[in-house]
Amino acid sequence: MEVVASEAATSMINPYEVLHRLTSCNAVVVFSSSECCMSTVAKRLLFSLGVGPTVVELDRHATGPAIHALLFQLAAGTHHQPLPAVFVGGKFLGGVQTLMAAHINGTLVPLLKQAGALWL
């Protein structure tokens, strides 16, 4: 599910509220850029596991630049780029490196099940 918002609909919405609402109402959210190859890797991994994440393409979203700035703040103090930014169960998981590491070490699928993104 890709989220695209119109300028008029989001002009009065605080970017923090958009981020909070999306991450608290969806089991898995990927904040992405349509041109980012690492974002594509993260989305393909989730889709291959049977997860249908909510995808927010920040370069196509009216409040994308402001949300991107918030994601920079979340990634501060880490060695990760802010995109893609993956949220599972309302919590910031991290970027593609964290997502891949969780997949490789076997913790991703249980985390996705706990969040309600996978049923099997």
DSSP file (Angstrom, degrees, kcal/mol; ACC not computed):
  #  RESIDUE AA STRUCTURE BP1 BP2  ACC     N-H-->O    O-->H-N    N-H-->O    O-->H-N    TCO  KAPPA ALPHA  PHI   PSI    X-CA   Y-CA   Z-CA
    1    1 A M              0   0    0      0, 0.0    54,-3.7     0, 0.0     2,-0.4   0.000 360.0 360.0 360.0 118.3    0.0    0.0    0.0
    2    2 A E  E     -a   55   0A   0     52,-0.2     2,-0.6    54,-0.1    54,-0.2  -0.824 360.0-144.3 -99.0 134.9    1.6    3.2   -1.1
    3    3 A V  E     +a   56   0A   0     52,-2.7    54,-0.6    -2,-0.4     2,-0.4  -0.878  22.9 171.5-102.0 121.0    0.6    6.4    0.7
    4    4 A V        -     0   0    0     -2,-0.6     2,-0.4    52,-0.1    57,-0.1  -0.997  11.8-165.7-127.6 126.3    0.4    9.5   -1.5
    5    5 A A        -     0   0    0     -2,-0.4    57,-0.7    55,-0.3     2,-0.2  -0.875  17.9-122.1-116.2 146.3   -1.1   12.7    0.0
    6    6 A S     >  -     0   0    0     -2,-0.4     4,-1.5     1,-0.1     5,-0.2  -0.483  24.0-118.4 -81.0 155.4   -2.2   15.8   -1.7
    7    7 A E  H  > S+     0   0    0      1,-0.2     4,-1.2     2,-0.2     3,-0.2   0.900 114.0  50.2 -58.8 -43.4   -0.7   19.2   -0.7
    8    8 A A  H  4 S+     0   0    0      1,-0.2     4,-0.4     2,-0.2     3,-0.2   0.883 109.0  51.1 -65.5 -38.9   -4.1   20.6    0.4
    9    9 A A  H  4 S+     0   0    0      1,-0.2    -1,-0.2     2,-0.1    -2,-0.2   0.786 119.9  33.6 -71.0 -27.1   -4.8   17.6    2.6
   10   10 A T  H >< S+     0   0    0     -4,-1.5     3,-1.4    -3,-0.2    -1,-0.2   0.462  88.5  94.4-109.7  -1.4   -1.5   17.7    4.5
   11   11 A S  T 3< S+     0   0    0     -4,-1.2    -1,-0.1     1,-0.3    -2,-0.1   0.777  94.9  39.2 -64.1 -24.9   -0.7   21.4    4.6
   12   12 A M  T 3  S+     0   0    0     -4,-0.4     2,-0.5    -3,-0.2    -1,-0.3   0.359  97.6  98.2-104.1   4.5   -2.3   21.7    8.0
   13   13 A I  S <  S-     0   0    0     -3,-1.4    -3,-0.0     2,-0.0     3,-0.0  -0.803  74.5-124.8-100.5 133.3   -0.9   18.4    9.4
   14   14 A N     >  -     0   0    0     -2,-0.5     4,-1.9     1,-0.1     3,-0.4  -0.546  17.5-133.0 -69.5 132.2    2.2   18.3   11.5
   15   15 A P  H  > S+     0   0    0      0, 0.0     4,-2.6     0, 0.0     5,-0.2   0.848 107.4  56.8 -58.9 -33.9    4.8   15.9   10.0
   16   16 A Y  H  > S+     0   0    0      1,-0.2     4,-2.8     2,-0.2     5,-0.2   0.905 106.4  49.8 -62.7 -40.0    5.3   14.3   13.4
   17   17 A E  H  > S+     0   0    0     -3,-0.4     4,-2.9     2,-0.2     5,-0.2   0.890 109.9  50.6 -65.5 -39.2    1.6   13.6   13.6
   18   18 A V  H  X S+     0   0    0     -4,-1.9     4,-2.5     2,-0.2     5,-0.2   0.950 113.4  45.3 -61.7 -48.9    1.7   12.0   10.1
   19   19 A L  H  X S+     0   0    0     -4,-2.6     4,-2.3     1,-0.2     5,-0.2   0.926 115.8  46.3 -60.1 -47.1    4.6    9.8   11.1
   20   20 A H  H  X S+     0   0    0     -4,-2.8     4,-2.1     2,-0.2     5,-0.2   0.922 113.2  48.5 -63.8 -45.4    3.0    8.8   14.4
   21   21 A R  H  X S+     0   0    0     -4,-2.9     4,-1.4     1,-0.2    -2,-0.2   0.926 113.7  46.3 -63.2 -45.2   -0.4    8.1   12.9
   22   22 A L  H  X S+     0   0    0     -4,-2.5     4,-0.7    -5,-0.2    -1,-0.2   0.921 116.0  44.4 -64.3 -43.8    1.1    5.9   10.1
   23   23 A T  H  < S+     0   0    0     -4,-2.3    67,-0.3    -5,-0.2    -1,-0.2   0.787 115.7  46.6 -75.6 -26.1    3.4    4.0   12.4
   24   24 A S  H  < S+     0   0    0     -4,-2.1    -1,-0.2    -5,-0.2    -2,-0.2   0.704 115.6  44.8 -87.1 -18.9    0.9    3.4   15.1
   25   25 A C  H  < S+     0   0    0     -4,-1.4     2,-0.4    -5,-0.2    -2,-0.2   0.466 108.7  59.2-103.0  -3.0   -2.0    2.3   12.8
   26   26 A N  S  < S-     0   0    0     -4,-0.7    64,-0.5     1,-0.1     3,-0.2  -0.980  71.3-138.3-130.8 140.2    0.0   -0.1   10.5
   27   27 A A  S    S+     0   0    0     -2,-0.4    62,-3.1     1,-0.2     2,-0.4   0.897  94.0  17.4 -63.4 -41.6    1.9   -3.2   11.4
   28   28 A V  E     -B   88   0A   0     60,-0.2    26,-3.0    24,-0.2     2,-0.4  -0.996  67.9-178.8-136.8 129.6    4.8   -2.4    9.1
   29   29 A V  E     -Bc  87  54A   0     58,-2.3    58,-2.8    -2,-0.4     2,-0.5  -0.994   7.5-165.2-128.5 133.7    5.7    1.0    7.6
   30   30 A V  E     -Bc  86  55A   0     24,-2.9    26,-2.8    -2,-0.4     2,-0.6  -0.969   7.3-156.9-119.1 116.0    8.6    1.7    5.2
   31   31 A F  E     +Bc  85  56A   0     54,-2.7    54,-2.2    -2,-0.5     2,-0.2  -0.838  36.5 157.6 -89.1 125.5    9.5    5.4    4.6
   32   32 A S  E     - c   0  57A   0     24,-3.0    26,-3.1    -2,-0.6     2,-0.4  -0.756  44.4-123.9-141.1 173.9   11.2    5.3    1.3
   33   33 A S    >   -     0   0    0     -2,-0.2     3,-1.8    24,-0.2     6,-0.2  -0.997  24.5-132.8-127.2 136.0   12.3    7.2   -1.8
   34   34 A S  T 3  S+     0   0    0     -2,-0.4    -1,-0.1     1,-0.3    23,-0.0   0.731 107.4  46.8 -62.8 -21.6   11.2    6.0   -5.1
   35   35 A E  T 3  S+     0   0    0      4,-0.0     2,-0.6    -3,-0.0    -1,-0.3   0.423  87.0 106.9 -97.6  -0.6   14.7    6.4   -6.5
   36   36 A C    <>  -     0   0    0     -3,-1.8     4,-1.6     1,-0.2    -3,-0.2  -0.703  52.5-161.9 -89.3 118.4   16.6    4.7   -3.6
   37   37 A C  H  > S+     0   0    0     -2,-0.6     4,-1.9     1,-0.2    -1,-0.2   0.846  92.3  54.7 -67.6 -33.0   17.9    1.3   -4.3
   38   38 A M  H  > S+     0   0    0      2,-0.2     4,-2.1     1,-0.2    -1,-0.2   0.857 105.7  53.1 -68.6 -34.2   18.3    0.4   -0.6
   39   39 A S  H  > S+     0   0    0      2,-0.2     4,-2.5     1,-0.2    -1,-0.2   0.897 107.0  52.4 -64.2 -40.0   14.6    1.2   -0.1
   40   40 A T  H  X S+     0   0    0     -4,-1.6     4,-2.6     1,-0.2    -2,-0.2   0.901 107.9  51.5 -62.1 -41.3   13.8   -1.2   -3.0
   41   41 A V  H  X S+     0   0    0     -4,-1.9     4,-2.3     2,-0.2    -2,-0.2   0.929 110.9  47.8 -60.8 -46.3   15.8   -3.9   -1.3
   42   42 A A  H  X S+     0   0    0     -4,-2.1     4,-2.1     1,-0.2    -2,-0.2   0.924 113.7  46.6 -62.1 -45.7   13.9   -3.4    2.0
   43   43 A K  H  X S+     0   0    0     -4,-2.5     4,-2.7     1,-0.2     5,-0.2   0.910 112.1  50.3 -64.8 -42.5   10.5   -3.4    0.3
   44   44 A R  H  X S+     0   0    0     -4,-2.6     4,-2.5     2,-0.2    -1,-0.2   0.886 109.1  51.9 -65.1 -38.2   11.3   -6.5   -1.7
   45   45 A L  H  X S+     0   0    0     -4,-2.3     4,-1.2     2,-0.2    -1,-0.2   0.952 112.3  45.3 -61.9 -48.2   12.5   -8.4    1.3
   46   46 A L  H ><>S+     0   0    0     -4,-2.1     5,-2.5     1,-0.2     3,-0.5   0.923 114.0  48.6 -62.6 -44.7    9.3   -7.6    3.2
   47   47 A F  H ><5S+     0   0    0     -4,-2.7     3,-1.4     1,-0.2    -1,-0.2   0.889 107.7  55.7 -62.3 -38.4    7.1   -8.5    0.2
   48   48 A S  H 3<5S+     0   0    0     -4,-2.5    -1,-0.2     1,-0.3    -2,-0.2   0.769 105.0  53.3 -66.6 -24.3    9.0  -11.8   -0.3
   49   49 A L  T <<5S-     0   0    0     -4,-1.2    -1,-0.3    -3,-0.5    -2,-0.2   0.502 125.4-103.1 -85.3  -5.0    8.2  -12.7    3.3
   50   50 A G  T < 5S+     0   0    0     -3,-1.4     2,-0.4    -4,-0.4    -3,-0.2   0.603  76.6 138.2  93.5  13.4    4.5  -12.1    2.7
   51   51 A V      < -     0   0    0     -5,-2.5    -1,-0.3    -6,-0.2    -2,-0.1  -0.762  42.5-156.1 -93.2 136.4    4.3   -8.8    4.4
   52   52 A G        -     0   0    0     -2,-0.4   -24,-0.2    65,-0.3    -5,-0.1  -0.751  24.0-167.2-107.3  81.6    2.3   -6.0    2.8
   53   53 A P        -     0   0    0      0, 0.0     2,-0.6     0, 0.0   -24,-0.2  -0.275  27.6-112.0 -70.1 154.1    3.9   -2.9    4.3
   54   54 A T  E     - c   0  29A   0    -26,-3.0   -24,-2.9   -32,-0.1     2,-0.5  -0.784  39.3-155.7 -78.5 122.5    2.5    0.5    4.1
   55   55 A V  E     -ac   2  30A   0    -54,-3.7   -52,-2.7    -2,-0.6     2,-0.6  -0.904  12.9-167.4-110.2 126.3    5.0    2.3    1.9
   56   56 A V  E     -ac   3  31A   0    -26,-2.8   -24,-3.0    -2,-0.5     2,-1.1  -0.932   8.8-156.6-113.8 108.1    5.4    6.1    2.1
   57   57 A E  E >   - c   0  32A   0     -2,-0.6     3,-2.2   -54,-0.6     4,-0.4  -0.735   6.3-162.9 -84.2 102.4    7.5    7.4   -0.9
   58   58 A L  G >  S+     0   0    0    -26,-3.1     3,-0.7    -2,-1.1     6,-0.2   0.772  85.3  61.1 -63.7 -27.7    8.7   10.7    0.6
   59   59 A D  G 3  S+     0   0    0    -27,-0.4    -1,-0.3     1,-0.2   -26,-0.1   0.562 112.8  39.5 -74.7  -5.9    9.7   12.1   -2.7
   60   60 A R  G <  S+     0   0    0     -3,-2.2     2,-0.4   -57,-0.1   -55,-0.3   0.313  98.2  93.2-119.6   4.3    6.0   11.9   -3.7
   61   61 A H  S X  S-     0   0    0     -3,-0.7     3,-2.0    -4,-0.4   -55,-0.1  -0.836  73.3-133.6-106.3 137.0    4.4   12.9   -0.4
   62   62 A A  T 3  S+     0   0    0    -57,-0.7     4,-0.1    -2,-0.4    -1,-0.1   0.846 110.4  35.5 -58.4 -37.1    3.4   16.5    0.4
   63   63 A T  T 3> S+     0   0    0      1,-0.2     4,-2.5     2,-0.1    -1,-0.3   0.170  86.2 117.1-100.7  18.2    5.1   16.4    3.8
   64   64 A G  H <> S+     0   0    0     -3,-2.0     4,-2.9     1,-0.2     5,-0.2   0.894  71.6  50.0 -53.6 -49.6    7.9   14.2    2.6
   65   65 A P  H  > S+     0   0    0      0, 0.0     4,-1.8     0, 0.0    -1,-0.2   0.891 113.4  46.5 -60.7 -38.0   10.8   16.7    3.3
   66   66 A A  H  > S+     0   0    0      2,-0.2     4,-1.7    -3,-0.2    -2,-0.2   0.894 113.7  47.8 -70.8 -39.0    9.6   17.4    6.8
   67   67 A I  H  X S+     0   0    0     -4,-2.5     4,-2.2     2,-0.2    -1,-0.2   0.902 109.2  54.9 -65.6 -40.5    9.1   13.6    7.5
   68   68 A H  H  X S+     0   0    0     -4,-2.9     4,-1.9    -5,-0.2    -2,-0.2   0.897 105.6  52.6 -59.3 -40.6   12.6   13.0    6.1
   69   69 A A  H  X S+     0   0    0     -4,-1.8     4,-1.5     1,-0.2    -1,-0.2   0.893 108.2  50.6 -62.6 -40.0   14.0   15.6    8.5
   70   70 A L  H  X S+     0   0    0     -4,-1.7     4,-2.0     1,-0.2    -1,-0.2   0.890 107.9  53.0 -63.6 -38.9   12.3   13.7   11.4
   71   71 A L  H  X S+     0   0    0     -4,-2.2     4,-2.2     1,-0.2    -2,-0.2   0.848 103.6  56.6 -66.7 -33.7   13.8   10.5   10.2
   72   72 A F  H  X S+     0   0    0     -4,-1.9     4,-0.6     2,-0.2    -1,-0.2   0.902 107.0  50.2 -60.3 -40.5   17.3   12.1   10.2
   73   73 A Q  H >< S+     0   0    0     -4,-1.5     3,-0.7     1,-0.2    -2,-0.2   0.905 109.8  49.8 -64.8 -41.5   16.7   12.9   13.9
   74   74 A L  H 3< S+     0   0    0     -4,-2.0    -1,-0.2     1,-0.2    -2,-0.2   0.872 112.1  47.9 -63.6 -36.8   15.7    9.3   14.6
   75   75 A A  H >< S+     0   0    0     -4,-2.2     3,-2.1    -5,-0.1     5,-0.4   0.540  84.9 121.2 -82.6  -6.4   18.8    8.0   12.9
   76   76 A A  T << S+     0   0    0     -3,-0.7     3,-0.1    -4,-0.6    -3,-0.1  -0.304  74.8  24.2 -59.5 138.4   21.0   10.4   14.7
   77   77 A G  T 3  S+     0   0    0      1,-0.4    -1,-0.3     3,-0.0     2,-0.2   0.382 108.0  94.0  86.3  -4.7   23.7    8.7   16.7
   78   78 A T  S <  S-     0   0    0     -3,-2.1    -1,-0.4     2,-0.2    -3,-0.0  -0.657  79.9-125.4-109.2 171.8   23.5    5.6   14.5
   79   79 A H  S    S+     0   0    0     -2,-0.2     2,-0.3    -3,-0.1    -3,-0.1   0.075  76.7 106.1-101.2  22.5   25.7    4.8   11.5
   80   80 A H  S    S-     0   0    0     -5,-0.4    -2,-0.2     1,-0.0    -3,-0.0  -0.763  72.3-117.9-108.7 148.4   22.6    4.3    9.3
   81   81 A Q        -     0   0    0     -2,-0.3    15,-0.1     2,-0.1    -2,-0.1  -0.490  30.1-120.4 -71.8 151.2   21.1    6.5    6.5
   82   82 A P  S    S+     0   0    0      0, 0.0   -51,-0.1     0, 0.0    -1,-0.1   0.668  79.0 101.8 -73.3 -14.6   17.6    7.6    7.3
   83   83 A L  S    S+     0   0    0      1,-0.1     2,-0.1     2,-0.1   -51,-0.1  -0.978  73.2  30.0-124.7 136.9   16.1    5.9    4.2
   84   84 A P  S    S-     0   0    0      0, 0.0     2,-0.5     0, 0.0    12,-0.2   0.597  79.8-172.8 -72.5 154.3   14.7    3.4    4.1
   85   85 A A  E     -B   31   0A   0    -54,-2.2   -54,-2.7    -2,-0.1     2,-0.5  -0.975   7.2-160.9-115.6 118.2   13.2    3.8    7.6
   86   86 A V  E     -BD  30  94A   0      8,-3.2     7,-2.8    -2,-0.5     8,-1.5  -0.871   7.6-171.1-107.9 127.5   11.4    0.7    8.7
   87   87 A F  E     -BD  29  92A   0    -58,-2.8   -58,-2.3    -2,-0.5     2,-0.4  -0.962   2.4-173.6-115.1 132.7    8.9    0.7   11.5
   88   88 A V  E >  S-BD  28  91A   0      3,-2.4     3,-1.6    -2,-0.4   -60,-0.2  -0.993  73.1  -7.0-128.3 125.6    7.5   -2.6   12.9
   89   89 A G  T 3  S-     0   0    0    -62,-3.1   -62,-0.1    -2,-0.4    -1,-0.1   0.833 130.0 -56.3  60.6  33.2    4.7   -2.7   15.5
   90   90 A G  T 3  S+     0   0    0    -64,-0.5     2,-0.4   -63,-0.3    -1,-0.3   0.441 116.3 109.2  81.4   0.0    4.9    1.1   15.9
   91   91 A K  E <  S-D   88   0A   0     -3,-1.6    -3,-2.4   -68,-0.1     2,-0.6  -0.867  76.7-109.6-113.8 144.6    8.6    1.0   16.8
   92   92 A F  E     +D   87   0A   0     -2,-0.4    -5,-0.3    -5,-0.2     3,-0.1  -0.585  33.8 177.3 -71.3 114.5   11.5    2.2   14.7
   93   93 A L  E     -     0   0A   0     -7,-2.8     2,-0.3    -2,-0.6    -6,-0.2   0.892  39.9-121.7 -83.6 -45.1   13.4   -0.9   13.6
   94   94 A G  E     -D   86   0A   0     -8,-1.5    -8,-3.2   -12,-0.1    -1,-0.3  -0.967  36.2 -43.3 138.9-155.1   16.0    0.9   11.5
   95   95 A G  S  > S-     0   0    0     -2,-0.3     4,-2.3   -10,-0.2     5,-0.2  -0.080  73.4 -68.9 -99.1-161.0   17.3    0.9    8.0
   96   96 A V  H  > S+     0   0    0    -12,-0.2     4,-2.8     1,-0.2     5,-0.2   0.841 128.7  56.5 -65.1 -34.3   18.0   -1.8    5.4
   97   97 A Q  H  > S+     0   0    0      2,-0.2     4,-2.4     1,-0.2    -1,-0.2   0.931 110.7  43.2 -64.2 -44.4   21.1   -3.0    7.4
   98   98 A T  H  > S+     0   0    0      2,-0.2     4,-2.4     1,-0.2    -2,-0.2   0.900 114.3  51.2 -66.8 -41.3   19.1   -3.6   10.5
   99   99 A L  H  X S+     0   0    0     -4,-2.3     4,-1.9     2,-0.2    -2,-0.2   0.932 113.0  44.8 -61.5 -47.1   16.3   -5.2    8.5
  100  100 A M  H  X S+     0   0    0     -4,-2.8     4,-2.8     2,-0.2    -2,-0.2   0.896 112.3  52.0 -66.1 -40.4   18.7   -7.6    6.7
  101  101 A A  H  X S+     0   0    0     -4,-2.4     4,-2.6    -5,-0.2     6,-0.2   0.909 109.5  49.4 -62.8 -41.7   20.5   -8.4   10.0
  102  102 A A  H  <>S+     0   0    0     -4,-2.4     6,-1.9     2,-0.2     5,-1.6   0.869 112.2  49.2 -65.2 -35.9   17.2   -9.3   11.7
  103  103 A H  H ><5S+     0   0    0     -4,-1.9     3,-0.7     4,-0.2    -2,-0.2   0.934 113.2  46.0 -66.8 -45.9   16.3  -11.5    8.7
  104  104 A I  H 3<5S+     0   0    0     -4,-2.8    -2,-0.2     1,-0.2    -1,-0.2   0.891 113.9  47.0 -66.7 -40.4   19.7  -13.3    8.7
  105  105 A N  T 3<5S-     0   0    0     -4,-2.6    -1,-0.2    -5,-0.2    -2,-0.2   0.471 114.2-114.9 -85.2   1.4   19.7  -13.9   12.5
  106  106 A G  T < 5S+     0   0    0     -3,-0.7    -3,-0.2    -4,-0.5    -4,-0.1   0.583  87.6 107.6  85.0  10.1   16.2  -15.2   12.5
  107  107 A T     >< +     0   0    0     -5,-1.6     4,-1.5    -6,-0.2    -4,-0.2   0.612  61.4  73.3 -95.1 -12.1   14.6  -12.4   14.6
  108  108 A L  H  > S+     0   0    0     -6,-1.9     4,-2.7     2,-0.2     5,-0.2   0.950  93.3  49.7 -69.3 -49.3   12.6  -10.7   11.8
  109  109 A V  H  > S+     0   0    0     -7,-0.2     4,-2.5     1,-0.2     5,-0.2   0.924 112.4  47.4 -60.4 -46.7    9.8  -13.2   11.2
  110  110 A P  H  > S+     0   0    0      0, 0.0     4,-2.5     0, 0.0    -1,-0.2   0.891 112.7  50.9 -60.5 -36.4    9.0  -13.5   15.0
  111  111 A L  H  X S+     0   0    0     -4,-1.5     4,-1.7     2,-0.2    -2,-0.2   0.912 110.8  47.8 -64.9 -42.7    9.0   -9.7   15.2
  112  112 A L  H  X>S+     0   0    0     -4,-2.7     5,-2.6     2,-0.2     6,-0.9   0.882 112.1  50.0 -66.2 -38.3    6.7   -9.4   12.2
  113  113 A K  H ><5S+     0   0    0     -4,-2.5     3,-1.1     4,-0.2    -2,-0.2   0.923 109.3  51.5 -64.6 -43.7    4.3  -12.1   13.7
  114  114 A Q  H 3<5S+     0   0    0     -4,-2.5    -1,-0.2     1,-0.3    -2,-0.2   0.855 109.3  50.7 -61.7 -35.0    4.2  -10.2   17.0
  115  115 A A  H 3<5S-     0   0    0     -4,-1.7    -1,-0.3    -5,-0.2    -2,-0.2   0.590 117.7-113.2 -79.1 -10.2    3.3   -7.0   15.2
  116  116 A G  T <<5S+     0   0    0     -3,-1.1    -3,-0.2    -4,-0.6   -89,-0.1   0.649  86.2 117.4  87.0  15.6    0.5   -8.8   13.3
  117  117 A A  S   <S+     0   0    0     -5,-2.6     2,-0.4    -6,-0.2   -65,-0.3   0.697  77.1  37.2 -87.5 -20.3    2.1   -8.4    9.9
  118  118 A L        -     0   0    0     -6,-0.9    -2,-0.2    -9,-0.1    -1,-0.2  -0.985  54.7-177.2-131.1 142.4    2.4  -12.2    9.5
  119  119 A W              0   0    0     -2,-0.4    -1,-0.1    -3,-0.1    -6,-0.0   0.600 360.0 360.0-111.6 -17.1   -0.1  -14.9   10.5
  120  120 A L              0   0    0      0, 0.0    -1,-0.1     0, 0.0    -7,-0.0   0.421 360.0 360.0-100.0 360.0    1.7  -18.1    9.5
